[in-house]
Amino acid sequence: MQTRIARIETIIPSLAKREDLAHLEGRMRGAIQSVESTLHQELTSQTWLIVKWVSGLLITLLPSLMAATVYITRYLN
């Protein structure tokens, strides 16, 4: 029994205190908010990049598709 108590008493000083945990929680919240902010910015920039590419593709292909439709309806009917 004495050896168990001695082991526990040697471990007690290395355990975290409430203040330590509160400080760690504050640091973790700050890190999470930073990651969320960065993720939001990156997702927004990727969304607008996709919108630009799709718009450019439609602007490029739409006249060709219209011309093909007109050609098919006029000359192949």
Backbone as XML, in Angstrom:
<?xml version="1.0"?>
<chain id="A" units="angstrom">
  <residue number="1" name="MET">
    <atom name="N" x="0.825" y="-1.190" z="0.000"/>
    <atom name="CA" x="0.000" y="0.000" z="0.000"/>
    <atom name="C" x="0.871" y="1.258" z="0.000"/>
  </residue>
  <residue number="2" name="GLN">
    <atom name="N" x="1.951" y="1.217" z="0.786"/>
    <atom name="CA" x="2.840" y="2.371" z="0.851"/>
    <atom name="C" x="3.494" y="2.649" z="-0.499"/>
  </residue>
  <residue number="3" name="THR">
    <atom name="N" x="3.818" y="1.598" z="-1.244"/>
    <atom name="CA" x="4.447" y="1.817" z="-2.560"/>
    <atom name="C" x="3.461" y="2.451" z="-3.528"/>
  </residue>
  <residue number="4" name="ARG">
    <atom name="N" x="2.211" y="2.064" z="-3.453"/>
    <atom name="CA" x="1.195" y="2.676" z="-4.319"/>
    <atom name="C" x="1.032" y="4.157" z="-3.998"/>
  </residue>
  <residue number="5" name="ILE">
    <atom name="N" x="0.956" y="4.461" z="-2.732"/>
    <atom name="CA" x="0.817" y="5.864" z="-2.312"/>
    <atom name="C" x="2.054" y="6.653" z="-2.728"/>
  </residue>
  <residue number="6" name="ALA">
    <atom name="N" x="3.209" y="6.071" z="-2.611"/>
    <atom name="CA" x="4.456" y="6.758" z="-3.002"/>
    <atom name="C" x="4.454" y="7.045" z="-4.504"/>
  </residue>
  <residue number="7" name="ARG">
    <atom name="N" x="3.991" y="6.073" z="-5.314"/>
    <atom name="CA" x="3.905" y="6.303" z="-6.767"/>
    <atom name="C" x="2.916" y="7.419" z="-7.097"/>
  </residue>
  <residue number="8" name="ILE">
    <atom name="N" x="1.782" y="7.401" z="-6.441"/>
    <atom name="CA" x="0.776" y="8.445" z="-6.681"/>
    <atom name="C" x="1.324" y="9.807" z="-6.275"/>
  </residue>
  <residue number="9" name="GLU">
    <atom name="N" x="2.012" y="9.872" z="-5.144"/>
    <atom name="CA" x="2.567" y="11.152" z="-4.696"/>
    <atom name="C" x="3.652" y="11.659" z="-5.635"/>
  </residue>
  <residue number="10" name="THR">
    <atom name="N" x="4.358" y="10.790" z="-6.319"/>
    <atom name="CA" x="5.363" y="11.256" z="-7.293"/>
    <atom name="C" x="4.707" y="11.741" z="-8.573"/>
  </residue>
  <residue number="11" name="ILE">
    <atom name="N" x="3.540" y="11.232" z="-8.901"/>
    <atom name="CA" x="2.831" y="11.635" z="-10.124"/>
    <atom name="C" x="2.088" y="12.955" z="-9.929"/>
  </residue>
  <residue number="12" name="ILE">
    <atom name="N" x="1.570" y="13.219" z="-8.750"/>
    <atom name="CA" x="0.721" y="14.387" z="-8.488"/>
    <atom name="C" x="1.340" y="15.710" z="-8.942"/>
  </residue>
  <residue number="13" name="PRO">
    <atom name="N" x="2.606" y="16.014" z="-8.701"/>
    <atom name="CA" x="3.137" y="17.311" z="-9.146"/>
    <atom name="C" x="3.149" y="17.503" z="-10.667"/>
  </residue>
  <residue number="14" name="SER">
    <atom name="N" x="3.157" y="16.395" z="-11.413"/>
    <atom name="CA" x="3.203" y="16.534" z="-12.869"/>
    <atom name="C" x="1.816" y="16.616" z="-13.513"/>
  </residue>
  <residue number="15" name="LEU">
    <atom name="N" x="0.769" y="16.454" z="-12.737"/>
    <atom name="CA" x="-0.580" y="16.551" z="-13.286"/>
    <atom name="C" x="-0.928" y="18.005" z="-13.602"/>
  </residue>
  <residue number="16" name="ALA">
    <atom name="N" x="-1.777" y="18.185" z="-14.594"/>
    <atom name="CA" x="-2.175" y="19.527" z="-15.003"/>
    <atom name="C" x="-3.178" y="20.110" z="-14.009"/>
  </residue>
  <residue number="17" name="LYS">
    <atom name="N" x="-3.052" y="21.410" z="-13.802"/>
    <atom name="CA" x="-3.980" y="22.121" z="-12.927"/>
    <atom name="C" x="-5.072" y="22.765" z="-13.774"/>
  </residue>
  <residue number="18" name="ARG">
    <atom name="N" x="-6.110" y="23.234" z="-13.139"/>
    <atom name="CA" x="-7.210" y="23.879" z="-13.858"/>
    <atom name="C" x="-6.733" y="25.077" z="-14.658"/>
  </residue>
  <residue number="19" name="GLU">
    <atom name="N" x="-5.814" y="25.852" z="-14.086"/>
    <atom name="CA" x="-5.290" y="27.032" z="-14.789"/>
    <atom name="C" x="-4.541" y="26.614" z="-16.055"/>
  </residue>
  <residue number="20" name="ASP">
    <atom name="N" x="-3.782" y="25.505" z="-15.933"/>
    <atom name="CA" x="-3.058" y="25.006" z="-17.103"/>
    <atom name="C" x="-4.033" y="24.586" z="-18.203"/>
  </residue>
  <residue number="21" name="LEU">
    <atom name="N" x="-5.086" y="23.890" z="-17.799"/>
    <atom name="CA" x="-6.080" y="23.434" z="-18.773"/>
    <atom name="C" x="-6.825" y="24.613" z="-19.397"/>
  </residue>
  <residue number="22" name="ALA">
    <atom name="N" x="-7.146" y="25.620" z="-18.608"/>
    <atom name="CA" x="-7.836" y="26.800" z="-19.141"/>
    <atom name="C" x="-6.943" y="27.535" z="-20.135"/>
  </residue>
  <residue number="23" name="HIS">
    <atom name="N" x="-5.667" y="27.647" z="-19.810"/>
    <atom name="CA" x="-4.718" y="28.296" z="-20.723"/>
    <atom name="C" x="-4.610" y="27.503" z="-22.027"/>
  </residue>
  <residue number="24" name="LEU">
    <atom name="N" x="-4.537" y="26.190" z="-21.922"/>
    <atom name="CA" x="-4.454" y="25.334" z="-23.102"/>
    <atom name="C" x="-5.719" y="25.434" z="-23.945"/>
  </residue>
  <residue number="25" name="GLU">
    <atom name="N" x="-6.867" y="25.498" z="-23.282"/>
    <atom name="CA" x="-8.135" y="25.622" z="-23.999"/>
    <atom name="C" x="-8.196" y="26.937" z="-24.772"/>
  </residue>
  <residue number="26" name="GLY">
    <atom name="N" x="-7.727" y="28.013" z="-24.154"/>
    <atom name="CA" x="-7.705" y="29.303" z="-24.846"/>
    <atom name="C" x="-6.807" y="29.276" z="-26.073"/>
  </residue>
  <residue number="27" name="ARG">
    <atom name="N" x="-5.642" y="28.650" z="-25.940"/>
    <atom name="CA" x="-4.731" y="28.545" z="-27.087"/>
    <atom name="C" x="-5.340" y="27.704" z="-28.201"/>
  </residue>
  <residue number="28" name="MET">
    <atom name="N" x="-6.022" y="26.615" z="-27.817"/>
    <atom name="CA" x="-6.636" y="25.743" z="-28.821"/>
    <atom name="C" x="-7.786" y="26.464" z="-29.542"/>
  </residue>
  <residue number="29" name="ARG">
    <atom name="N" x="-8.571" y="27.228" z="-28.800"/>
    <atom name="CA" x="-9.660" y="27.982" z="-29.445"/>
    <atom name="C" x="-9.108" y="28.980" z="-30.448"/>
  </residue>
  <residue number="30" name="GLY">
    <atom name="N" x="-8.018" y="29.651" z="-30.095"/>
    <atom name="CA" x="-7.385" y="30.592" z="-31.017"/>
    <atom name="C" x="-6.875" y="29.897" z="-32.266"/>
  </residue>
  <residue number="31" name="ALA">
    <atom name="N" x="-6.282" y="28.732" z="-32.091"/>
    <atom name="CA" x="-5.768" y="27.977" z="-33.234"/>
    <atom name="C" x="-6.906" y="27.502" z="-34.129"/>
  </residue>
  <residue number="32" name="ILE">
    <atom name="N" x="-7.992" y="27.046" z="-33.527"/>
    <atom name="CA" x="-9.137" y="26.570" z="-34.303"/>
    <atom name="C" x="-9.764" y="27.716" z="-35.083"/>
  </residue>
  <residue number="33" name="GLN">
    <atom name="N" x="-9.897" y="28.881" z="-34.461"/>
    <atom name="CA" x="-10.460" y="30.036" z="-35.161"/>
    <atom name="C" x="-9.568" y="30.445" z="-36.323"/>
  </residue>
  <residue number="34" name="SER">
    <atom name="N" x="-8.270" y="30.364" z="-36.146"/>
    <atom name="CA" x="-7.340" y="30.693" z="-37.221"/>
    <atom name="C" x="-7.498" y="29.728" z="-38.389"/>
  </residue>
  <residue number="35" name="VAL">
    <atom name="N" x="-7.622" y="28.446" z="-38.082"/>
    <atom name="CA" x="-7.794" y="27.441" z="-39.130"/>
    <atom name="C" x="-9.129" y="27.636" z="-39.844"/>
  </residue>
  <residue number="36" name="GLU">
    <atom name="N" x="-10.180" y="27.920" z="-39.089"/>
    <atom name="CA" x="-11.497" y="28.151" z="-39.692"/>
    <atom name="C" x="-11.460" y="29.349" z="-40.632"/>
  </residue>
  <residue number="37" name="SER">
    <atom name="N" x="-10.807" y="30.407" z="-40.211"/>
    <atom name="CA" x="-10.710" y="31.611" z="-41.032"/>
    <atom name="C" x="-9.953" y="31.323" z="-42.329"/>
  </residue>
  <residue number="38" name="THR">
    <atom name="N" x="-8.827" y="30.644" z="-42.214"/>
    <atom name="CA" x="-8.032" y="30.305" z="-43.390"/>
    <atom name="C" x="-8.810" y="29.387" z="-44.319"/>
  </residue>
  <residue number="39" name="LEU">
    <atom name="N" x="-9.500" y="28.395" z="-43.771"/>
    <atom name="CA" x="-10.290" y="27.470" z="-44.578"/>
    <atom name="C" x="-11.398" y="28.212" z="-45.313"/>
  </residue>
  <residue number="40" name="HIS">
    <atom name="N" x="-12.070" y="29.129" z="-44.632"/>
    <atom name="CA" x="-13.136" y="29.902" z="-45.267"/>
    <atom name="C" x="-12.587" y="30.723" z="-46.437"/>
  </residue>
  <residue number="41" name="GLN">
    <atom name="N" x="-11.448" y="31.369" z="-46.248"/>
    <atom name="CA" x="-10.845" y="32.165" z="-47.318"/>
    <atom name="C" x="-10.467" y="31.295" z="-48.506"/>
  </residue>
  <residue number="42" name="GLU">
    <atom name="N" x="-9.885" y="30.143" z="-48.246"/>
    <atom name="CA" x="-9.464" y="29.248" z="-49.327"/>
    <atom name="C" x="-10.668" y="28.694" z="-50.088"/>
  </residue>
  <residue number="43" name="LEU">
    <atom name="N" x="-11.717" y="28.309" z="-49.362"/>
    <atom name="CA" x="-12.911" y="27.799" z="-50.037"/>
    <atom name="C" x="-13.568" y="28.876" z="-50.894"/>
  </residue>
  <residue number="44" name="THR">
    <atom name="N" x="-13.592" y="30.110" z="-50.402"/>
    <atom name="CA" x="-14.164" y="31.208" z="-51.169"/>
    <atom name="C" x="-13.362" y="31.450" z="-52.449"/>
  </residue>
  <residue number="45" name="SER">
    <atom name="N" x="-12.041" y="31.452" z="-52.331"/>
    <atom name="CA" x="-11.226" y="31.688" z="-53.524"/>
    <atom name="C" x="-11.368" y="30.546" z="-54.526"/>
  </residue>
  <residue number="46" name="GLN">
    <atom name="N" x="-11.467" y="29.306" z="-54.054"/>
    <atom name="CA" x="-11.642" y="28.177" z="-54.966"/>
    <atom name="C" x="-13.015" y="28.219" z="-55.631"/>
  </residue>
  <residue number="47" name="THR">
    <atom name="N" x="-14.031" y="28.644" z="-54.898"/>
    <atom name="CA" x="-15.371" y="28.750" z="-55.479"/>
    <atom name="C" x="-15.379" y="29.755" z="-56.615"/>
  </residue>
  <residue number="48" name="TRP">
    <atom name="N" x="-14.769" y="30.922" z="-56.400"/>
    <atom name="CA" x="-14.746" y="31.925" z="-57.446"/>
    <atom name="C" x="-13.882" y="31.487" z="-58.626"/>
  </residue>
  <residue number="49" name="LEU">
    <atom name="N" x="-12.844" y="30.707" z="-58.385"/>
    <atom name="CA" x="-12.033" y="30.182" z="-59.478"/>
    <atom name="C" x="-12.861" y="29.235" z="-60.338"/>
  </residue>
  <residue number="50" name="ILE">
    <atom name="N" x="-13.663" y="28.383" z="-59.709"/>
    <atom name="CA" x="-14.527" y="27.468" z="-60.452"/>
    <atom name="C" x="-15.571" y="28.248" z="-61.241"/>
  </residue>
  <residue number="51" name="VAL">
    <atom name="N" x="-16.156" y="29.279" z="-60.642"/>
    <atom name="CA" x="-17.156" y="30.093" z="-61.331"/>
    <atom name="C" x="-16.536" y="30.763" z="-62.558"/>
  </residue>
  <residue number="52" name="LYS">
    <atom name="N" x="-15.321" y="31.268" z="-62.427"/>
    <atom name="CA" x="-14.644" y="31.896" z="-63.570"/>
    <atom name="C" x="-14.399" y="30.894" z="-64.687"/>
  </residue>
  <residue number="53" name="TRP">
    <atom name="N" x="-13.922" y="29.704" z="-64.341"/>
    <atom name="CA" x="-13.645" y="28.696" z="-65.356"/>
    <atom name="C" x="-14.924" y="28.262" z="-66.079"/>
  </residue>
  <residue number="54" name="VAL">
    <atom name="N" x="-15.978" y="28.017" z="-65.335"/>
    <atom name="CA" x="-17.238" y="27.581" z="-65.953"/>
    <atom name="C" x="-17.812" y="28.687" z="-66.826"/>
  </residue>
  <residue number="55" name="SER">
    <atom name="N" x="-17.739" y="29.931" z="-66.363"/>
    <atom name="CA" x="-18.231" y="31.055" z="-67.164"/>
    <atom name="C" x="-17.431" y="31.184" z="-68.455"/>
  </residue>
  <residue number="56" name="GLY">
    <atom name="N" x="-16.117" y="31.088" z="-68.346"/>
    <atom name="CA" x="-15.278" y="31.165" z="-69.538"/>
    <atom name="C" x="-15.564" y="30.034" z="-70.508"/>
  </residue>
  <residue number="57" name="LEU">
    <atom name="N" x="-15.769" y="28.853" z="-69.980"/>
    <atom name="CA" x="-16.076" y="27.706" z="-70.830"/>
    <atom name="C" x="-17.407" y="27.884" z="-71.540"/>
  </residue>
  <residue number="58" name="LEU">
    <atom name="N" x="-18.418" y="28.376" z="-70.826"/>
    <atom name="CA" x="-19.726" y="28.600" z="-71.449"/>
    <atom name="C" x="-19.664" y="29.703" z="-72.490"/>
  </residue>
  <residue number="59" name="ILE">
    <atom name="N" x="-18.938" y="30.773" z="-72.196"/>
    <atom name="CA" x="-18.814" y="31.868" z="-73.153"/>
    <atom name="C" x="-18.101" y="31.395" z="-74.411"/>
  </residue>
  <residue number="60" name="THR">
    <atom name="N" x="-17.156" y="30.482" z="-74.249"/>
    <atom name="CA" x="-16.419" y="29.967" z="-75.396"/>
    <atom name="C" x="-17.244" y="28.967" z="-76.199"/>
  </residue>
  <residue number="61" name="LEU">
    <atom name="N" x="-17.949" y="28.078" z="-75.520"/>
    <atom name="CA" x="-18.654" y="27.000" z="-76.218"/>
    <atom name="C" x="-20.062" y="27.346" z="-76.675"/>
  </residue>
  <residue number="62" name="LEU">
    <atom name="N" x="-20.702" y="28.291" z="-76.029"/>
    <atom name="CA" x="-22.099" y="28.598" z="-76.365"/>
    <atom name="C" x="-22.278" y="29.048" z="-77.810"/>
  </residue>
  <residue number="63" name="PRO">
    <atom name="N" x="-21.452" y="29.946" z="-78.360"/>
    <atom name="CA" x="-21.631" y="30.310" z="-79.772"/>
    <atom name="C" x="-21.436" y="29.125" z="-80.715"/>
  </residue>
  <residue number="64" name="SER">
    <atom name="N" x="-20.493" y="28.238" z="-80.395"/>
    <atom name="CA" x="-20.279" y="27.063" z="-81.230"/>
    <atom name="C" x="-21.491" y="26.144" z="-81.188"/>
  </residue>
  <residue number="65" name="LEU">
    <atom name="N" x="-22.066" y="25.967" z="-80.014"/>
    <atom name="CA" x="-23.250" y="25.127" z="-79.902"/>
    <atom name="C" x="-24.446" y="25.732" z="-80.637"/>
  </residue>
  <residue number="66" name="MET">
    <atom name="N" x="-24.585" y="27.043" z="-80.557"/>
    <atom name="CA" x="-25.672" y="27.715" z="-81.281"/>
    <atom name="C" x="-25.481" y="27.569" z="-82.788"/>
  </residue>
  <residue number="67" name="ALA">
    <atom name="N" x="-24.253" y="27.745" z="-83.254"/>
    <atom name="CA" x="-23.975" y="27.607" z="-84.682"/>
    <atom name="C" x="-24.251" y="26.187" z="-85.149"/>
  </residue>
  <residue number="68" name="ALA">
    <atom name="N" x="-23.874" y="25.197" z="-84.365"/>
    <atom name="CA" x="-24.133" y="23.811" z="-84.730"/>
    <atom name="C" x="-25.629" y="23.529" z="-84.762"/>
  </residue>
  <residue number="69" name="THR">
    <atom name="N" x="-26.368" y="24.086" z="-83.828"/>
    <atom name="CA" x="-27.819" y="23.895" z="-83.794"/>
    <atom name="C" x="-28.471" y="24.522" z="-85.017"/>
  </residue>
  <residue number="70" name="VAL">
    <atom name="N" x="-28.055" y="25.724" z="-85.367"/>
    <atom name="CA" x="-28.613" y="26.394" z="-86.545"/>
    <atom name="C" x="-28.273" y="25.604" z="-87.806"/>
  </residue>
  <residue number="71" name="TYR">
    <atom name="N" x="-27.058" y="25.136" z="-87.935"/>
    <atom name="CA" x="-26.642" y="24.362" z="-89.114"/>
    <atom name="C" x="-27.470" y="23.085" z="-89.215"/>
  </residue>
  <residue number="72" name="ILE">
    <atom name="N" x="-27.652" y="22.381" z="-88.098"/>
    <atom name="CA" x="-28.402" y="21.127" z="-88.133"/>
    <atom name="C" x="-29.849" y="21.387" z="-88.511"/>
  </residue>
  <residue number="73" name="THR">
    <atom name="N" x="-30.476" y="22.413" z="-87.958"/>
    <atom name="CA" x="-31.902" y="22.658" z="-88.244"/>
    <atom name="C" x="-32.116" y="23.160" z="-89.659"/>
  </residue>
  <residue number="74" name="ARG">
    <atom name="N" x="-31.181" y="23.909" z="-90.217"/>
    <atom name="CA" x="-31.360" y="24.438" z="-91.579"/>
    <atom name="C" x="-30.992" y="23.440" z="-92.672"/>
  </residue>
  <residue number="75" name="TYR">
    <atom name="N" x="-29.864" y="22.805" z="-92.540"/>
    <atom name="CA" x="-29.327" y="22.046" z="-93.663"/>
    <atom name="C" x="-29.481" y="20.539" z="-93.548"/>
  </residue>
  <residue number="76" name="LEU">
    <atom name="N" x="-29.776" y="20.025" z="-92.420"/>
    <atom name="CA" x="-29.904" y="18.586" z="-92.293"/>
    <atom name="C" x="-31.355" y="18.139" z="-92.162"/>
  </residue>
  <residue number="77" name="ASN">
    <atom name="N" x="-32.284" y="19.013" z="-92.238"/>
    <atom name="CA" x="-33.696" y="18.666" z="-92.167"/>
    <atom name="C" x="-34.298" y="18.509" z="-93.508"/>
  </residue>
</chain>
